[in-house]
C-alpha cells in the first residue's frame, strides 16, 4: 500500500471542533423535572403525600410540612445517585467507543471512533467495523458486509475508481476480508447510518436474572404490605377507634414494609461496579456479566498477548542445516540475511503485527539499510484452510518473485517436501518448540514470468528456513494462575501454536496437566460426546482454529461448567457469544469480537481477567450484604408499627416521619458504605458460587429476618425498661427511636464484613460508613434535644442518663452478632 501522511494533530483538533464528535445522539439525560416525575410515580411518594395530608387534616401542620420536605430530600438523593451513576456510565461510554486506526503525522494510531474527523485516513482490516463514511484510496482484496444498511447478507467487494457505492465504505459496516486505506468524508449524523436514523449508541439490554428475581420479591412484598396494612387499620380502628389515626397507622405500616431501596441500590451497585471494573482495565458491556463473574468455574484463555506480552523477538534461525542462536546473529550476517529478507518480503509493509515487527527489527539489527523496495503485484492472504501468506513482487521488468511465511506444516506442503526432507526439519521444530519458541517457516518462489495463479498452492516454492520467536510470558500470570486454582477455577490455555511450544509455556505459568496437550487435529477425530468426557483432563489446547473454540465451550457447558472465554478475531465471535462470559481483547481484538463479548480487556492481560473475577465476587458479596441489611432493618420497623395495633397498652412508637427519617439513613448506607466495602479475606480461596443459586435464597432470607428480629428484640427490651421506669409516651418514643438508630449503626458495622470484626471495619476501612454514622448520631441528638425538633418528632428529652440502656442494648446486639460471625467463620 502507498504511504499517506494523514492529518496533523492540530488540524484534527480543528476539524473535531468544527464537525463535532463522530457519534449519533443517544438517550437524553434526565433533568431534575424528569426525576421529580419518576419520584411522584413511586408508591413511597403516594404514601408520604397521603400521610402529610392526613396530619394536616388532624391539624398537625408542622409534621405534615416536614413529611412534604422529606420528599425534596428523596428527590435530591435520587438525583445525586442518578448523577453518580450517569458519570460512571459516561466514563464507560468513552472507554467503549469503537476503536479506529488512522494515520496522523505519518504514524499509525489507534483512537476512539468518536474522535475520527473528515479527512482522516482510515486503515481498515478484516474484523474492523468502519467508523465513518469514507472514500477508498488503496485496497487489497477488501470485502464489506453492508447487511445492516442494505439487508443483503452477501459481502460486497470494493474497488477504487468504481461507482460511487463500490468505491466507498459506510459507517457501521464490517470488513470481512482484506485490507484498505480510506479517506473519511462524513461523520456522525452526516453518515448514511445517521441519515436513516439508526443509533449505535443505544443498546437494548434485557433484564438480568437478579433484576427479575428482585422485581418478583418486591411485587410479593407489596401485596403482603397491602394485606398487613389493611389488617392493621382494622385492628387499630376496632381496638382504639379514630378513623384518621387508624389510616395513619396503616400508612406507617405500608411505608415500613415497602423495600423501595432495592432497585436504587441495585442500579448504583451495577453502575459503579462496572466503573470499578474499568479501573482495572476491564470494560463491562453486559451488566449480567457482573452477576456471573463470581460463578466462573473454567477460564479459557488465549496465549498470545494475554498470557504472554505480545512482544515477539527472534531467538533462533535455522537454514542450510544450521541452527543459529540470537547471540550469534551478528557473526553470521551473510548466512542469515537471505532468510530474514525473505521473511520481511513475506510481511506487510506497514505492519503492526508483533511477529512481523520482530522480523523487521532483526533485519535492521543485521543490516541498518532500508529494505529494497519492489512493487507489490499480488498478495495471497492467510486463510483457515492454509496457514500461510504470500506476497509477489515485480523485481524487474516481466519478472516476479513470491515470498511466503506461515505454519511449518503449511510451508512444508507448499514446498512439496518429501518425508526424508521433513524428518530433520521436524527434529529441529521439536527442539525449538521445547524451548517455548513460536516457529514459522519461510519459502520463496523461483522467478515467475506471466500470469499469476489464483491460488498460492499453485506456485512453485523453494524452502528457505525456520524462524523461532519468543513471546515472553507476563510476569504476573503465574501468580494469577495460582489464584485461580485456589478459587476453584480451572484455567485452560488455547493457542494456535505448535503443541511443544504450548506445553513449554504451560509449564512456565504453572498450569495443571501441562504435559497433556489436545491438538486441533485431535479434535477433528473426537465426537462432541467424547470431547465432553475427556476435556476435564486437558488444560492445554494447541493448533486450535478459532471455530474449534466453539466446540470447546459447548463441551464445557455440557459438563455444567460456567465458562469464561477470551478471543480477538472475527471467527472467535461464536465462541464468545456461546460462553457465559465472553471476553474480547481491547487492543488487538476486532469489533466483531468486542460486540459478541460481555467484557472487554483494555490491556489484553490475563491477570486483569482474574482481577475482574475477584472484583465481580466482591461486588456480588457486597450487593448481597446490602440487600440482606435492607431486609433486616425492615423487620424492627415493621414490628414497631404492628405491635401498637396488637397491644393497646403500647404507644405509637414509629410515625411516618420517623420511618422516612430511617429511610434517609438506609439509602446512603446501602448504596455508598456497602458498595465501597473491601473484599472478604477468603474471596479467592472459596469455590465459585452456584450459578443457579437464587440471590434471595432461604439461608439469606432466614439469616436476615433472624438478625432483624434480634434488633427488634433489643429495641423492645429498651422500650420495656423505659416503660417500667415511668417515662411518658414522648420520652419512651425518644428512647426507643434512639435504640433503633444506634442499634442500626452497630448493626451496619457488623454487617459490612462477613469475615472481619467490626473493629477492623471501624478503624481501618470504610471512612464513608463512619462519616454517615457520625452524621446520623449528631442528627439524632439534635432531634431528641432541640425543643423545636422534639415537637416535630413527638419526642421529649428524658435526660442523658436514661439513654444508658440504649448503649448497653446496642453493645449487647453487636456482641451477639460478632460472636455469631466468629463461630460461623471458625466452623
PyMOL commands that set and color helices and strands:
alter all, ss='L'
color gray80, all
select helices_A, chain A and resi 9-19+32-40+43-57+61-96+113-115+147-150+188-190+192-195+209-240+243-257+261-279+288-293+326-328+330-345+354-366+408-414+419-434+456-458+477-486+499-509+520-524+528-537+546-558+570-578+591-596+606-646+656-674+698-724+729-751+758-764+767-785+787-793+800-826
alter helices_A, ss='H'
color red, helices_A
select strands_A, chain A and resi 99-104+107-112+121-125+133-145+156-157+168-169+174-186+282-284+298-302+313-319+322-325+375-380+388-396+399-406+438-445+461-470+490-494+517-519+540-542+563-567+581-585+599-601
alter strands_A, ss='S'
color yellow, strands_A
deselect
rebuild
show_as cartoon
